Amino acid sequence: MITFDLIINPVILLLAAIAGGLIGLLIGRAKLAKSRAKVLELEKEMMTAHAEILEIQKAYVQLENKLEEHSIPVISMKINGKDNSKEKATK
């Protein structure tokens, strides 16, 4: 019967654990930096979109103010106090 003698060197085991921890730390930091960069990019995109919305809203308000300045006469289609012949016919 063949037996395998497995001898674990504690120094190599400690070095492997430290190396694995460092590699994991570096991978985690890289992922965190990538996600932070993505968040900053999305924040910039949202700020640009909001700035565009504010510009459009400002132009809309200016247009409304411009239309209020020009008094456009509105003629009422319904004459108050007088009876129309169509209203009499439907009653």
C-alpha positions in Angstrom: 0.0 0.0 0.0 1.3 3.4 -1.0 1.1 6.2 1.5 1.7 9.9 0.9 3.5 11.8 3.5 2.4 15.3 3.4 4.7 17.7 5.3 3.4 21.2 5.6 6.0 23.9 6.1 4.5 26.5 8.4 6.7 29.3 7.0 5.5 28.6 3.4 1.9 28.3 4.7 2.2 31.7 6.4 3.8 33.3 3.3 1.0 31.8 1.1 -1.7 33.2 3.4 -0.1 36.6 3.4 0.3 36.6 -0.4 -3.3 35.5 -0.8 -4.5 38.3 1.5 -2.5 40.9 -0.4 -3.7 39.7 -3.7 -7.3 39.7 -2.4 -6.8 43.2 -1.0 -5.4 44.5 -4.4 -8.3 42.9 -6.3 -10.8 44.5 -3.9 -9.2 47.9 -4.2 -9.2 47.6 -8.0 -13.0 46.8 -8.0 -13.7 49.6 -5.6 -11.8 52.1 -7.7 -13.6 50.9 -10.8 -17.0 51.3 -9.1 -16.1 54.7 -7.7 -15.1 55.8 -11.2 -18.4 54.5 -12.6 -20.4 56.4 -9.9 -18.5 59.6 -10.7 -19.2 59.2 -14.4 -22.9 58.6 -13.7 -23.0 61.7 -11.4 -21.5 63.8 -14.1 -24.0 62.5 -16.6 -26.9 63.3 -14.2 -25.5 66.8 -13.6 -25.3 67.4 -17.3 -28.9 66.2 -17.8 -30.2 68.3 -15.0 -28.3 71.4 -16.4 -30.0 70.8 -19.8 -33.4 70.5 -18.1 -32.8 73.7 -16.2 -31.8 75.5 -19.4 -34.9 74.3 -21.2 -37.0 75.3 -18.3 -35.4 78.8 -18.3 -36.1 79.2 -22.0 -39.7 78.1 -21.4 -40.2 80.7 -18.6 -38.7 83.4 -20.8 -41.1 82.4 -23.6 -44.0 82.5 -21.2 -43.0 85.9 -20.0 -42.6 87.1 -23.5 -46.1 85.9 -24.4 -47.5 87.6 -21.3 -45.9 90.9 -22.3 -47.7 90.8 -25.6 -51.4 91.1 -24.9 -53.2 89.0 -27.4 -56.9 89.8 -27.5 -59.1 86.8 -26.9 -62.7 87.0 -28.2 -65.2 85.1 -26.2 -67.1 82.6 -28.2 -70.0 82.5 -25.8 -72.1 85.6 -25.4 -73.3 86.0 -21.8 -76.8 87.2 -21.1 -78.1 86.6 -24.7 -79.9 83.4 -25.7 -78.8 81.6 -28.8 -81.3 80.1 -31.2 -79.7 76.7 -30.9 -80.0 76.8 -27.1 -83.7 77.6 -27.4 -84.3 74.7 -29.8 -82.7 72.2 -27.5 -84.7 73.2 -24.4 
